[in-house]
Amino acid sequence: MENLNRIKGALADAGKMGVWFAGQLGKDSVTVSKWCTNTTQPDLQTLAKISELLNIDIRELIVKRKVNIQYDL
């Protein structure tokens, strides 16, 4: 699976553990683990809660991707 979020890195930067994080969000630790491994992705509302909990801009949780668009003229 493609890396779409950097929740795992943000947790590490904040010095927080997945178990604490799951409890704060009211989610199962397996769900948080799946987010951290990019197996599944949180919805936007949850992503906003995550940014608040970790005190970071929501944009820092999303992996930037370079998009190459080619146009046929």
Buried (B, 14 or more C-beta within 10 A) or exposed (E): EEEBBBBBBBBEEBEBEBEBBBEBBEBEBEBBBBBBEBEEBBEEEBBEBBBEBBEBEBEEBBEEEEEEEEEEE
